Amino acid sequence: MAKKHKPTKRDSITLHEAPHPYPIWGREHIDDGSLAQMNAAMRLPVSVAGALMPDAHVGYGLPIGGVLATDGVVIPYAVGVDIACRMRMTIFPESAIVMGQQPGRFEKALTEQTRFGAGSTFDKYDRSEHPVMDDPDWDATRQLKSLKDKGYAQLGTSGSGNHFVEWGEFSLEADDAALNLKRGKYLALLSHSGSRGVGYSIANYYSDVAKHMHHLPKEVQHLGWLPLEKEIGQEYWLSMELAGRYAAANHEVIHRRVAKAAGLKPAASIENHHNFAWKEPYIDDDGNQHKVIVHRKGATPAGQGVMGIIPGSMGDAGYVVRGRGVNASLNSASHGAGRKFSRRQAKQTITVNEQKTYLKERGVKLIGGDLDEAPQAYKSIDEVIAAQSDLVDIVGRFSPRVVRMDGKSKR
């Protein structure tokens, strides 16, 4: 474990009486609990700006879909416990028609080359190699040293919950120079997962340190922060960025394994984090530019021309978008459709037959999964995309066909 950083005396923090004003996209899609969480976060003395995306729903500390800018500090819990949870799409030159012609080929590639669930690993003889495991930052702290073996064992695996790897059809709306692709429909592979046990351990340790550094009111007790000019803040930042590189490598390995098993070579790829913190410029109401720390807790970077992925659900389309660079949104967009029902509500409300019918009508084959991730548990992705039309431009649409998730059929 890393050395203990908890101070003997905690700073007593007083919140601002009223939250710092922030814009909301798609208010009609957002529950009051999410607003209450965001309002509380915007009362922190270190908060300077914020934004709430249309997929917002109640999270831990900061709502999922919340974007928070702070001055000189990072809040580990506002990054989240799954550091660098992210998306990756690989587009292949083949037509998506091949999925219907050879379904076994694509299902087999998913079931044999992916692993899902907390603690899932590949057998020692079947592990993948990647340069990220030679990154010198694994030796930067005692904790990172202790996590390296876990990282190696879990490289190329996915978590549970809403994490997935899926085949589908990607429809590109126009010729795209950045992707070097012509307008048309392509076979594509899409994945959603993060930094696995590595990120989870980093998040828990530094969130606990930050919590004990400040005596915060109950409604924001998990939103303690770490000053970036202090050793502890720099230590977390280094660990977070390593977790980000590890998460990117994790997706790269997943796509490499699955594509190789299916006998395919990629034509293009797109990827982005959505649980992370960035040092970015922000222009305040007076027109002054500041360097701030932007926490995107379930929000997609959407700077000018920046490409990102906003998925729907196991049964609904997702979108590839380009950001418009809107300062008021802190250059952000939603990271998905957002939950309409909690996991418990979904299991109590949606039946197995309803889920199966929904997927069958849309031509989706599900491997694993459970009712808490049923499509009906999510908001309408098209309504969420429409609510942020000023933040992003649509590049293309991804329709899932074979979806692999954690669940009863896991290996």
C-alpha positions in Angstrom: 0.0 0.0 0.0 1.0 3.6 -0.4 2.1 5.5 2.6 -0.6 7.1 4.7 -1.2 10.8 4.0 -4.1 11.5 6.5 -3.3 14.7 8.5 -3.8 14.7 12.2 -6.0 17.8 12.0 -8.9 18.1 9.5 -9.9 21.4 7.9 -13.4 22.4 8.8 -15.1 23.5 5.6 -18.1 25.9 5.2 -20.1 25.6 2.0 -21.4 28.7 0.1 -25.0 29.5 1.0 -26.1 29.1 -2.6 -24.7 27.0 -5.5 -22.6 28.7 -8.1 -24.9 29.1 -11.2 -24.5 26.4 -13.9 -26.3 25.5 -17.1 -28.4 22.4 -17.6 -29.1 20.6 -20.8 -32.3 18.6 -21.1 -33.8 19.6 -17.7 -37.0 17.6 -18.6 -35.0 14.4 -18.6 -33.3 14.9 -15.2 -34.6 13.9 -11.8 -34.6 16.2 -8.8 -32.1 14.0 -6.9 -29.4 14.7 -9.6 -30.1 18.4 -9.3 -29.7 18.3 -5.6 -26.3 16.5 -5.9 -25.1 19.0 -8.5 -26.3 22.0 -6.4 -24.4 20.6 -3.4 -21.2 20.2 -5.4 -21.5 23.7 -6.7 -21.5 25.1 -3.2 -18.0 23.8 -2.5 -15.5 26.6 -2.0 -13.2 25.2 -4.7 -15.9 24.9 -7.4 -15.7 27.6 -10.1 -18.0 26.3 -12.8 -20.2 23.3 -13.7 -22.7 21.9 -16.2 -25.2 19.1 -16.1 -25.8 16.8 -19.1 -29.2 15.4 -20.3 -28.3 11.9 -19.3 -27.8 12.9 -15.7 -28.9 10.6 -12.9 -28.0 10.2 -9.2 -24.5 9.0 -8.6 -22.1 9.0 -5.7 -20.9 12.4 -4.6 -21.4 14.0 -8.0 -24.3 13.0 -10.3 -23.5 10.8 -13.3 -23.5 13.3 -16.2 -22.1 16.1 -13.9 -19.2 18.2 -15.0 -17.3 20.2 -12.3 -14.5 22.7 -12.7 -12.3 23.4 -9.7 -9.5 25.8 -9.0 -6.1 24.1 -8.3 -7.5 21.0 -6.7 -8.7 17.5 -7.9 -11.6 15.7 -6.3 -11.0 11.9 -6.6 -14.7 11.0 -6.0 -15.7 13.5 -8.7 -13.6 11.4 -11.1 -15.2 8.3 -9.9 -14.2 4.8 -8.7 -13.8 3.5 -12.2 -11.1 5.9 -13.3 -10.9 6.4 -17.1 -14.1 4.4 -17.8 -14.1 4.9 -21.5 -15.4 4.0 -25.0 -13.6 2.5 -28.0 -15.0 1.8 -31.5 -13.1 -0.1 -34.2 -14.5 0.2 -37.7 -13.8 -2.5 -40.3 -13.9 -2.2 -44.1 -16.4 -5.1 -44.3 -20.2 -4.7 -44.5 -22.2 -5.4 -41.4 -24.1 -8.0 -43.5 -21.4 -10.6 -42.6 -22.8 -10.7 -39.1 -26.0 -12.3 -40.4 -24.2 -14.5 -42.8 -21.8 -16.0 -40.2 -23.3 -15.3 -36.7 -21.3 -18.1 -35.1 -18.0 -16.5 -36.1 -18.8 -13.2 -34.3 -20.4 -14.7 -31.3 -17.5 -17.1 -30.8 -15.0 -14.2 -31.0 -16.8 -12.4 -28.2 -17.3 -15.4 -25.9 -13.8 -16.8 -26.2 -11.8 -13.5 -26.3 -13.5 -11.5 -23.5 -13.8 -11.8 -19.8 -16.3 -10.0 -17.6 -17.0 -9.3 -13.9 -15.2 -8.0 -10.8 -11.9 -9.8 -10.4 -12.0 -11.5 -13.8 -8.7 -12.3 -15.4 -7.2 -14.4 -18.2 -5.3 -17.6 -17.4 -1.5 -17.1 -17.2 -0.9 -18.8 -20.4 -3.5 -16.7 -22.2 -2.5 -13.2 -21.0 -1.8 -10.3 -23.5 1.2 -8.1 -23.7 1.1 -4.3 -24.0 3.8 -1.6 -23.6 1.7 0.0 -20.8 2.9 -2.7 -18.4 6.4 -1.3 -18.9 5.4 2.2 -18.0 7.9 3.5 -15.4 5.1 5.1 -13.4 4.2 1.7 -12.0 7.2 2.3 -9.8 6.3 5.8 -8.7 4.4 4.9 -5.5 4.1 1.9 -3.3 0.5 1.4 -4.2 1.1 1.4 -7.9 3.9 -1.1 -7.4 1.5 -3.4 -5.6 -1.2 -3.0 -8.3 1.0 -3.9 -11.3 0.5 -7.6 -11.1 -3.3 -7.2 -10.8 -3.1 -4.9 -13.8 -1.3 -7.4 -15.9 -3.7 -10.2 -15.0 -6.8 -8.1 -15.8 -5.5 -6.5 -19.0 -8.1 -7.1 -21.7 -11.0 -7.7 -19.4 -14.2 -5.9 -18.6 -16.2 -5.1 -15.5 -19.8 -5.8 -14.7 -22.8 -3.5 -14.7 -23.0 -1.5 -17.9 -19.7 -2.6 -19.3 -19.9 -4.4 -22.7 -18.2 -5.5 -25.9 -20.5 -5.7 -28.9 -20.6 -6.1 -32.7 -22.8 -3.8 -34.7 -23.4 -1.7 -37.7 -21.9 1.7 -38.0 -23.6 4.1 -40.4 -21.3 7.0 -41.4 -23.4 10.0 -42.5 -20.8 11.6 -44.8 -17.3 11.1 -46.1 -15.0 11.7 -43.2 -11.4 12.8 -43.8 -10.3 12.2 -40.1 -11.5 8.6 -40.3 -10.4 8.2 -43.9 -13.8 6.6 -44.6 -16.4 7.1 -47.2 -20.1 7.6 -46.4 -21.7 4.1 -45.8 -22.4 1.3 -43.5 -19.6 -0.7 -41.8 -19.1 -3.6 -39.5 -17.9 -2.2 -36.1 -16.8 -3.3 -32.6 -17.7 -1.2 -29.6 -16.5 -1.5 -26.0 -17.2 0.2 -22.7 -15.1 -0.4 -19.6 -12.4 1.2 -17.5 -9.3 0.7 -15.5 -10.6 -2.4 -13.6 -9.1 -3.2 -10.2 -6.2 -0.8 -10.7 -8.4 2.3 -11.0 -10.8 1.1 -8.3 -8.0 0.8 -5.8 -6.5 4.1 -6.6 -9.9 5.8 -6.4 -10.8 4.3 -3.0 -7.4 5.1 -1.4 -7.2 8.8 -2.5 -10.9 9.4 -2.0 -10.4 8.3 1.6 -7.4 10.5 2.0 -9.2 13.5 0.6 -12.3 12.9 2.8 -10.1 12.9 5.9 -8.3 16.1 4.9 -11.6 18.1 5.1 -14.5 18.1 7.5 -17.3 18.5 5.0 -21.1 18.6 5.6 -22.9 15.3 5.1 -24.3 16.1 1.6 -20.8 16.5 0.2 -18.8 14.4 2.6 -17.3 12.4 -0.2 -16.2 15.4 -2.3 -12.9 16.1 -0.4 -10.2 17.5 -2.6 -6.4 17.2 -3.0 -4.4 20.4 -3.8 -2.3 19.9 -6.9 0.6 21.9 -5.5 1.0 19.4 -2.7 2.7 16.0 -3.0 -0.5 14.1 -2.3 -2.4 15.9 -5.2 0.5 15.2 -7.6 0.6 11.6 -6.5 -3.1 11.1 -7.2 -2.8 12.9 -10.6 0.1 10.7 -11.7 -1.9 7.6 -10.6 -5.0 8.7 -12.3 -3.1 9.4 -15.6 -1.5 5.9 -15.4 -4.9 4.4 -14.9 -6.1 6.3 -18.0 -3.3 4.9 -20.1 -4.0 1.4 -18.6 -7.7 1.7 -19.5 -6.9 2.7 -23.1 -4.5 -0.3 -23.3 -7.2 -2.5 -21.9 -9.6 -1.5 -24.7 -6.8 -1.9 -27.3 -6.2 -5.4 -26.1 -9.9 -6.3 -26.2 -10.3 -5.1 -29.7 -7.1 -6.7 -30.9 -8.0 -10.1 -29.5 -11.6 -10.1 -30.8 -10.7 -8.7 -34.2 -8.0 -11.3 -34.6 -10.3 -14.1 -33.6 -12.8 -12.9 -36.2 -10.2 -12.7 -38.8 -10.5 -8.9 -39.3 -8.2 -5.9 -39.8 -9.4 -2.4 -38.7 -9.9 0.5 -41.0 -10.3 3.2 -38.3 -10.8 3.6 -34.5 -12.4 6.2 -32.2 -12.0 6.4 -28.4 -12.6 8.7 -25.4 -12.6 8.7 -21.6 -15.6 9.8 -19.6 -14.6 9.4 -15.9 -11.5 11.6 -15.6 -10.1 15.0 -14.8 -8.3 17.3 -17.2 -6.4 20.6 -16.9 -8.3 22.9 -19.3 -8.9 26.6 -20.1 -12.2 28.1 -19.0 -13.5 31.6 -19.9 -15.6 33.1 -17.0 -18.5 35.5 -17.3 -16.2 38.5 -17.4 -14.3 37.1 -20.4 -11.2 36.1 -18.4 -9.5 32.8 -19.1 -8.5 30.5 -16.3 -6.8 27.2 -16.1 -9.2 24.8 -14.2 -9.5 21.2 -13.4 -12.5 19.8 -15.3 -14.0 16.6 -13.7 -16.2 14.7 -16.1 -18.2 12.2 -14.1 -19.9 10.3 -16.8 -19.5 13.0 -19.5 -17.8 13.0 -22.9 -15.1 15.5 -23.9 -16.6 17.7 -26.6 -14.0 20.4 -27.4 -14.1 21.9 -30.9 -13.7 19.1 -33.4 -13.0 16.4 -30.7 -14.6 13.1 -31.6 -16.4 11.0 -29.0 -18.8 8.1 -28.6 -22.2 8.4 -26.8 -23.7 4.9 -26.5 -27.4 4.0 -26.1 -28.2 0.7 -24.4 -27.9 -3.0 -25.3 -30.9 -2.6 -27.6 -30.6 1.0 -28.8 -28.3 2.8 -31.1 -25.4 5.0 -30.0 -23.7 7.9 -31.7 -20.3 9.0 -32.8 -20.1 12.8 -32.4 -17.8 15.8 -32.9 -17.8 18.4 -30.2 -18.6 22.1 -30.9 -16.4 23.4 -28.1 -19.1 25.1 -26.0 -17.4 27.0 -23.1 -20.6 27.0 -21.0 -20.7 23.2 -21.0 -17.0 23.0 -20.2 -16.5 21.5 -23.6 -18.6 18.4 -22.6 -21.5 16.3 -23.7 -23.4 13.3 -22.3 -21.7 10.0 -22.0 -24.8 7.9 -22.8 -28.6 7.8 -22.6 -28.6 7.8 -18.8 -30.6 5.7 -16.4 -34.4 6.1 -16.2 -34.7 3.4 -13.5 -32.2 2.4 -10.8 -30.9 -1.1 -11.0 -33.3 -2.2 -8.3 -36.2 -0.5 -10.0 -35.3 -2.1 -13.3 -35.4 -5.6 -11.8 -38.7 -4.9 -10.1 -40.3 -3.3 -13.1 -39.0 -5.0 -16.3 -39.7 -8.7 -17.0 -37.4 -11.1 -18.8 -40.0 -11.5 -21.6 -40.2 -7.7 -22.1 -36.5 -7.5 -22.4 -36.3 -10.4 -24.8 -39.1 -9.0 -27.0 -37.4 -5.6 -27.1 -34.1 -7.1 -28.2 -35.7 -9.5 -30.7 -37.6 -6.7 -32.4 -34.4 -4.9 -33.0 -32.4 -7.9 -34.1 -30.0 -8.0 -31.1 -28.4 -11.1 -29.7 -27.5 -10.8 -26.0 -24.8 -12.9 -24.4 -24.9 -12.5 -20.6 -26.5 -9.3 -19.3 -29.3 -8.9 -16.7 -32.5 -7.0 -16.2 -30.8 -4.1 -14.5 -29.2 -3.3 -17.9 -32.4 -3.8 -19.9 -32.9 -1.2 -22.6 -36.2 -0.1 -20.9 -34.1 1.0 -17.8 -32.6 3.8 -19.9 -33.8 7.1 -21.2 -34.4 7.6 -24.9 -31.0 8.1 -26.5 -32.5 10.1 -29.4 -34.1 12.5 -26.9 -30.8 12.9 -25.0 -28.9 13.6 -28.2 -31.5 16.1 -29.4 -31.2 17.9 -26.0 -27.6 18.6 -26.7 -27.7 19.4 -30.4 -25.8 22.7 -29.7 -22.9 20.8 -28.0 -22.2 18.1 -30.7 -22.6 17.3 -34.3 -23.5 13.7 -35.3 -20.9 11.8 -37.3 -22.5 8.4 -37.4 -24.8 5.9 -35.8 -23.9 2.6 -34.2 -26.7 -0.1 -34.0 -25.8 -3.1 -31.8 -26.3 -6.6 -33.1 -24.4 -9.0 -30.8 -23.9 -7.8 -27.2 -21.6 -9.4 -24.7 -22.0 -8.4 -21.0 -21.4 -9.8 -17.5 -24.2 -12.1 -16.6 -25.5 -15.7 -16.4 -23.7 -16.8 -19.5 -20.3 -15.4 -18.4 -17.3 -17.7 -18.8 
